[in-house]
């Protein structure tokens, strides 16, 4: 304690603290004041979550289909290119003259 009277900042700080405590204590009251027993029934929320889970599975299936189509679209030209390169290498190996250095 410094022995000085509280400043305006101290009063405003205490006012903000009092309002915050009052509001924190009033939240449960306003949540439960007009609550009905049906408000605490978890079954509708569980049904909504189950429906959302099914929709998530549908979206995942669509994503997998898109991924497979994209992969086919990207891999098909690459596979054709690689096959052409392999064919070219095989032809070069078959057409190359056999020298004694290659048999060692």
Phi, psi and omega in degrees: 000135179262347181084003179267151177291155181297141180275175178298323179297321178295318179295318179293324178295316179292324178296316178297320178295319180295318179295318181296317179293318179299314180294320179296323179282336182275345181300309178300324180298312183289335175287325186257355187298312181245029183287141176253160180298328179293339178293339183259009180279118184279352187298317178298322179293322178294320178296318179297319179293322179295318178296320178295324178295320177295319179294325177297320178296321178296315179297321179296320177298319178296319179296320179294320177298317179296318180297316180297317179295319179294320180295317177299319181297324181275325187280326184302310177295324179294319179295320178296319179296314180296320178296320178296320179295318179295316178301318180296318179295319179296316179297321178295321179291321180287328183271349183289143177290138180275117180249159179299333180293331182283339183272349180286000000 
